[in-house]
Amino acid sequence: MASGAYIDEDSRNKLLQLEDKGKLTKDKVEEVLLENNVGTTKDIELRVYNQDDFGIGEVSGLNVSAVYIQDKENEVQEVYYFFRGTEPANFNDVWTDIGGIAAGSNTEQLDDTIKFKQEISKITENQEGEIINYADGYSLGVNNATGLLLISGDFEDVRGFNGAPINAYNLANSDSSFEDFLREQGHNNPKELPPEKISEYVYDYYGEEVHKIINYRQKGEPLYAQSFPGKMYLGKVVTFGEDSGVDDFVDVGSYPYEPGVMNLPLLYDEISYKGRIERWLNDLGGIDERNDGIKGVEELGQSPFKLFVEASKTQTGKEMIFSPFRTFRDIIFSPGVWKQSSSIKDAWGQMDLHSLEIVLSSYDKEKSKSRVRYVRLDPISNKQITLEPETLYQFLNRCELGLTDKKEVLNNLKNYESNIMTELYTKEQSEIIKKIDAKSASPQAFLVETKNQYGFWGKLGKDREASSVTFDEDFSPLDGRIKTPIIELISFFEEEISEMENFLENFKETYIKMFEKDEELSKYINLIKF
């Protein structure tokens, strides 16, 4: 995140709230800046624009404002973009959510977002000095802000609140340069790419831009949990309310059970459930494409006949028209559908957690103590994963300490096998030699001690005395079988250490590859000893 923004984050939050209520005007901006001591109207030049100023968004439903601010004395020249969230009463927004983000087809709002940015750039292009861009968005607006950052490539940061994700397929439809890049990789139709592959291309093509985004979300709000092909949250994620006891919302796109291969009825239902979701999304995308977007789709609802004809062109519509009983039977008797319906009913009260007011209230209370997680592409599986760098580093540090301990144990074992065992054997030999010398110095005492007068002749008279005693002082080498358990233990530790070293080497490479483009993580990476 940029630390040098002229307008502080609290002021940006208030301006975003004003935009979401349709009240972001120049007078309101001045009030917020004065209230938060961000300069005065005499210090700065201030201009505010929205989509209506350029005749943009009438069809797509885009709602966005740009605040241009210039402070010549401090050499500041910045533009802040504020994107409104979904308005449920606005069909344009609703269809953008459905046909654009979920189905990955409609790009009208994102296209208008680019046009709006171009109009602002025309106004500011004659200004002296560098212009720095920032963007904030809520809900659907986060999708537009994220797409704008990636496509334009000249933003300092984007902050999203309970935001909608970007859809990688939708991005390819809107960004011709990204589409050209995919063609260069041999993919003329982005929709034919599996989600993991197109996600990999997003990271490859947009590079450092993907790390300029931070998503603030309220735990339990419904949008974040949903899954669909092409869904991507980029950059960082901060979740508020993690200790509230609220569960994540139901993911409608995933099957709620894990049937396993032996439970054939549930396995069949899982296949049917996932196939139905996939068909619905494909059908929605097809409806959007055949009717040339939002305006055409909206007109369908005004003509029952056109709606029937369009429905008959979809896979879902054909099933309902030609096999209605089977379709309703599969839905009504589906354990997955019943489970998801029940879960949604139980979690319905969590819909309010999506509101901008709630997430901003949590922002004020929890931001300083919240954990930042990083959304990265797993280099092995090419799937998006969410990571905490501190936890990863602590894990790495514990592994390295464990490796050091194992090496110390191995050295002790080797020393015991090659030195200490020999020393102990030699010491024992010395003790035996001392005892032999003592007995040899007094042979008669030794005979009495052992109650032995040397065989038959020794029994002929008690007056006989032993003049000497001879011992065998040759010692056999230490039996190799004694060392076998130690040698086996050494071999075990050597193998375990080798595997652990390979694991740590791969872990470090993966760790750095995931975070190498993020300056905030350099302090953790620099702590790793190679």
C-alpha positions, -999 to +999 in steps of 0.1 A: +000+000+000+011+035-007+022+055+023+024+089+006-012+094-005-023+130+000-057+120+012-055+097+042-073+064+043-100+075+068-109+104+044-109+080+015-133+057+034-157+087+040-155+096+003-163+061-007-194+061+016-205+093-001-201+078-035-221+047-025-249+070-014-247+090-046-236+121-027-200+126-037-198+163-047-170+189-046-186+205-016-187+172+003-151+164-006-140+198+007-160+191+040-143+158+045-108+171+037-113+201+061-127+178+088-097+155+086-072+184+082-061+174+047-051+208+035-077+236+030-096+248-001-070+277-004-041+253-004-053+230-032-071+228-065-100+204-063-122+189-091-148+162-090-162+143-120-186+114-123-197+092-152-226+115-162-201+143-170-190+122-200-222+105-209-209+071-197-227+043-179-263+049-190-265+013-204-239-004-182-251+012-150-215+022-140-213+046-110-179+061-104-165+095-093-130+108-097-115+134-074-086+154-089-065+171-063-035+194-069-012+210-043+015+229-062+033+240-030+038+204-020+041+191-056+011+169-053-011+159-082-034+129-076-066+114-089-088+092-066-114+070-082-144+058-061-166+030-073-201+023-061-213-011-052-243-031-067-276-014-065-302-042-063-329-021-080-306-015-109-308-043-135-276-031-151-257-039-119-274-071-112-267-084-147-231-073-145-228-094-113-245-124-130-234-122-166-201-105-161-185-117-129-201-151-124-205-161-160-175-142-173-192-128-203-205-092-200-178-066-199-198-034-203-192-019-169-155-026-171-153-012-206-171+020-194-146+021-165-117+022-190-135+050-210-141+070-178-104+068-169-095+078-205-117+109-202-101+119-169-066+114-184-075+138-213-084+165-187-052+160-167-027+152-195-016+189-199-008+193-163+029+195-154+044+167-132+035+131-126-001+122-118-006+094-092-038+074-093-056+056-065-089+037-064-114+025-038-144+004-044-172-015-027-189-047-038-193-047-076-171-015-077-141-035-065-143-056-097-143-025-118-114-009-097-093-041-099-099-044-137-089-008-142-057-011-122-047-042-142-055-029-176-042+007-172-011-003-152-007+032-137-022+030-102-005+033-069-030+011-051-066-002-050-086-008-018-116-030-019-143-034+007-164-066+007-156-066-030-165-088-060-135-107-074-122-103-109-131-130-134-100-140-154-121-149-185-140-116-183-106-098-180-095-115-212-127-103-230-121-067-219-084-063-222-073-068-258-036-067-249-041-096-225-061-114-251-032-109-276-008-123-250-029-154-247-029-158-285+009-156-284+008-185-260-013-204-285-047-199-270-071-182-295-102-189-273-096-180-236-127-198-225-111-231-235-084-226-209-088-244-175-092-219-146-058-228-131-040-220-164-057-187-171-050-177-135-013-184-141-014-162-172-030-134-152+000-134-128+025-138-156+011-109-177+001-083-151+031-089-129+036-064-101+001-049-106-016-078-090+002-070-057-012-035-055-046-046-044-058-050-008-092-066-001-109-057+032-138-081+040-162-089+069-161-126+078-194-143+070-205-119+043-218-138+013-198-126-017-163-138-008-173-174-003-188-180-038-168-200-063-170-200-101-146-205-130-122-176-134-127-162-099-096-143-086-090-122-056-056-106-060-031-090-037-038-090+000-068-099+021-076-086+055-106-103+072-124-085+100-145-103+127-124-135+127-131-139+164-168-132+161-178-168+159-195-162+125-190-189+099-182-182+063-212-180+041-224-209+020-206-215-012-235-222-036-211-233-063-196-262-044-212-295-033-218-296+004-209-333+010-179-354+004-195-387-008-164-407-016-163-434-042-183-459-023-214-438-018-228-440-053-261-420-047-242-390-033-215-394-059-241-392-086-258-362-069-225-344-067-218-349-104-254-337-112-251-307-089-218-295-102-229-301-138-261-281-132-241-251-118-218-253-148-247-254-173-264-224-156-232-203-158-227-213-195-263-205-203-261-171-186-230-163-206-247-174-238-278-153-231-256-123-227-236-129-259-267-136-281-285-105-269-255-081-271-253-074-234-274-056-207-298-037-229-308-068-250-311-090-219-333-064-202-356-063-232-361-101-230-380-096-198-404-073-215-415-099-240-426-134-228-423-148-263-387-136-267-379-149-233-394-183-241-374-185-274-342-175-257-348-200-229-352-228-255-317-220-267-301-228-234-293-262-220-312-255-188-343-242-208-343-273-230-342-296-200-372-277-184-392-276-216-386-312-229-379-330-196-397-310-169-405-339-146-370-353-146-355-318-141-378-310-111-372-345-097-335-342-099-337-308-081-363-317-055-348-350-045-312-338-045-295-340-011-271-314-022-298-289-031-317-295+001-285-291+022-275-259+004-310-245+007-311-252+044-276-237+050-286-206+031-317-202+051-298-206+084-271-180+072-296-155+057-290-131+085-254-128+074-264-109+043-263-077+063-225-083+068-220-073+032-229-037+039-202-010+034-211+005+068-203-027+087-170-034+070-159+002+074-169+002+111-147-030+115-120-012+096-119+016+122-119-009+151-097-037+139-073-026+112-043-021+135-046-056+149-058-075+119-037-101+101-028-095+065-030-125+042-015-127+008-033-143-021-007-160-043-005-186-070+008-219-058+038-226-082+031-263-080-007-266-084-013-232-101-042-227-078-047-195-057-039-199-021-040-175+009-009-172+030+004-155+061+041-147+055+048-144+092+035-179+098+054-193+068+086-177+081+080-191+116+075-225+102+107-222+081+126-210+112+113-240+132+123-264+105+158-249+103+162-251+141+150-287+139+175-294+111+203-280+133+193-302+162+192-333+139+227-325+126+240-321+162+225-355+171+241-370+139+275-356+148+272-370+183+263-404+170+292-404+145+316-393+173+302-421+196+307-447+168+342-437+157+357-424+190+338-429+222+331-466+217+368-472+210+377-451+240+353-470+262+367-503+250+403-492+255+395-479+289+379-513+298+411-530+285+432-508+308+411-517+338+415-554+330+453-551+326+455-534+360+437-563+376+460-588+357+491-569+370+478-570+405+471-608+404+505-615+387+523-597+416+508-621+442+502-655+425+496-674+458+470-650+469+453-654+435+453-692+439+438-690+474+413-665+461+402-689+434+405-720+456+426-737+430+461-754+436+468-762+400+452-795+392+460-830+406+496-823+417+485-793+436+464-814+458+493-835+471+504-809+496+492-777+510+527-764+515+532-759+478+533-723+467+527-708+432+558-689+420+539-672+391+507-668+373+504-662+336+474-645+319+464-642+283+467-605+277+456-605+241+423-587+234+401-594+203+391-564+183+357-548+191+330-570+175+315-551+145+280-564+155+281-541+185+283-511+162+255-522+139+226-505+157+246-472+159+255-474+122+219-480+113+208-451+134+234-429+117+222-439+083+186-431+093+195-396+105+216-389+074+187-399+051+162-378+072+185-347+071+190-350+034+153-351+028+147-322+052+174-301+034+158-307+000+124-298+015+137-265+029+155-256-003+123-261-023+103-243+004+126-213+002+124-212-036+086-214-035+084-188-006+105-163-025+087-169-058+054-162-042+065-130-024+095-116-044+074-088-059+061-075-026+084-050-009+066-053+024+078-089+027+115-082+021+121-080+058+110-116+061+128-129+031+160-111+042+159-130+075+162-163+057+198-177+059+208-194+026 
